[in-house]
Amino acid sequence: MPKKYPIEVRLFATQKRNEERSWDEVGELIKQQFNIESAPSRRQMIKWVNRPPTADDFVKEIDHRLPGYSPEVFGKQSEGLIGIITEGIKGKDFGMITAKWMFSEMKSLMGIQRLRTAWLEFDQEQESVQQDGNTSNEDEISLEEKPIQKEGSET
C-alpha cells in the first residue's frame, strides 16, 4: 500500500511537474522541501498530476486537521478560498484570484460605493505618504491599468 502524503506534497508535486521538471527532480525537491527520507514513487506522483486535488479533497483535509471547525463554520469564505486554491492549481495567478475574491467579499460587506470611496482614500493616502517621503515605490497600487509583463519578455 502506498504511503499517504499530505495534500501540500501533492500540490507541490503537481506545481513542479507543471513547471516541466523531470519526475526525478520533482522527487528530490519533495524530499528537500518536506524533509522526508523517501520521495513518492513516480507512479504515485503521476496519479496526483493526472487527478489534482478537488474542492472536496480540501474540505476533507480541513475536517481532518481542524475537527470541530468544518467548512460550515467558515461559511462562504471557505468556498471562496477553496475556489482560489483550485484555480491556482490549474495555473491561474494566485495573487489576481485572491485580490478578486477579496474585492468581492468587501463589496458584499460594504457595498460598491463605500468600497470605491475606501479605495480612493487609500490611494490618496499612499500618494501623500510617497510625496512626503519623496521616495519611489514601484510596488504602489493604483487604479491605473498597467500592462502585465511575463518573465523574460520585454515591452
C-alpha positions in Angstrom: 0.0 0.0 0.0 1.5 3.4 -1.0 2.3 5.9 1.7 -0.2 8.7 2.1 1.3 12.1 1.7 -0.2 15.4 2.9 -2.1 17.5 0.4 0.8 20.0 0.4 3.1 17.4 -1.0 0.6 16.5 -3.7 0.1 20.2 -4.6 3.9 20.8 -4.6 4.5 17.8 -6.9 1.7 19.0 -9.3 3.1 22.5 -9.4 6.7 21.4 -10.0 5.6 19.0 -12.7 3.6 21.8 -14.4 6.9 23.7 -14.4 8.1 20.9 -16.7 10.6 19.4 -14.2 11.6 15.8 -14.5 10.0 13.2 -12.2 13.4 12.5 -10.6 13.8 16.3 -9.9 10.3 16.6 -8.5 11.0 13.7 -6.2 14.3 15.2 -5.0 12.6 18.6 -4.4 9.9 17.0 -2.4 12.5 15.3 -0.2 14.3 18.6 0.4 11.2 20.8 0.8 9.3 18.5 3.2 12.3 16.9 4.9 11.2 13.3 4.2 13.5 10.3 3.7 12.0 8.8 0.6 10.2 10.5 -2.2 6.9 9.4 -3.5 7.0 6.9 -6.4 6.8 8.1 -9.9 3.6 6.2 -10.3 2.1 7.9 -7.3 3.1 11.4 -8.5 1.6 10.7 -12.0 -1.7 9.9 -10.3 -1.5 13.2 -8.4 -0.8 15.2 -11.6 -3.5 13.4 -13.6 -6.0 14.0 -10.8 -5.2 17.2 -8.9 -6.9 17.7 -5.5 -10.5 18.9 -5.8 -12.6 21.2 -3.6 -13.9 18.1 -1.8 -10.3 17.0 -1.0 -9.7 20.3 0.6 -12.9 20.1 2.7 -11.8 16.6 3.9 -8.4 17.9 4.8 -9.9 20.8 6.7 -12.2 18.4 8.6 -9.3 16.2 9.3 -6.9 18.9 10.5 -9.4 21.1 12.3 -12.1 18.9 13.8 -14.9 21.0 15.0 -14.1 23.7 12.5 -15.6 22.2 9.4 -16.1 24.4 6.4 -19.7 25.1 7.5 -18.1 27.1 10.4 -16.1 29.1 7.9 -19.2 29.7 5.8 -19.0 31.4 2.5 -15.3 32.2 2.9 -14.3 28.5 2.8 -15.9 28.1 -0.6 -14.1 31.2 -1.9 -10.7 30.1 -0.5 -11.1 26.5 -1.9 -12.0 28.0 -5.2 -8.9 30.1 -5.2 -6.7 27.1 -4.4 -8.5 25.0 -7.1 -8.0 27.8 -9.7 -4.4 28.2 -8.6 -3.7 24.5 -9.2 -5.0 25.0 -12.7 -2.2 27.5 -13.3 -4.0 30.8 -12.7 -2.3 33.6 -10.8 -2.9 33.2 -7.1 -2.5 36.9 -6.5 -5.1 38.0 -9.0 -7.6 35.3 -8.0 -7.1 36.3 -4.3 -7.5 40.0 -5.0 -10.7 39.5 -7.0 -12.1 37.3 -4.2 -11.2 39.9 -1.5 -12.8 42.7 -3.6 -15.9 40.6 -4.0 -16.1 39.9 -0.2 -15.6 43.6 0.6 -18.2 44.6 -2.0 -20.8 42.3 -0.4 -20.0 43.7 3.1 -19.7 47.4 2.3 -21.5 47.9 -1.0 -19.8 49.1 -4.2 -19.9 52.9 -3.4 -18.3 52.5 0.0 -15.7 50.2 -1.4 -14.8 52.7 -4.2 -14.6 55.5 -1.6 -12.4 53.4 0.6 -10.1 52.6 -2.3 -9.8 56.2 -3.4 -9.0 57.3 0.1 -6.4 54.6 0.4 -4.9 55.6 -2.9 -4.7 59.3 -1.9 -3.1 58.4 1.4 -0.5 56.3 -0.4 0.3 59.2 -2.8 0.6 61.5 0.2 3.0 59.2 2.0 5.1 58.8 -1.1 5.2 62.6 -1.7 6.1 63.2 2.0 8.8 60.6 1.9 9.9 61.7 -1.5 10.6 58.1 -2.4 9.7 56.0 -5.3 7.7 52.9 -4.7 7.3 50.6 -7.8 5.0 48.3 -5.9 2.5 51.0 -5.4 -1.1 50.1 -6.0 -3.0 52.4 -8.2 -6.2 52.4 -10.2 -4.3 52.9 -13.5 -4.1 49.8 -15.6 -0.6 48.7 -16.4 0.2 46.0 -19.0 1.1 42.7 -17.4 4.6 41.6 -18.4 5.6 38.0 -18.3 9.0 37.0 -17.1 11.6 37.1 -19.8 9.5 39.4 -22.1 10.4 42.9 -22.9 7.9 45.7 -23.9 
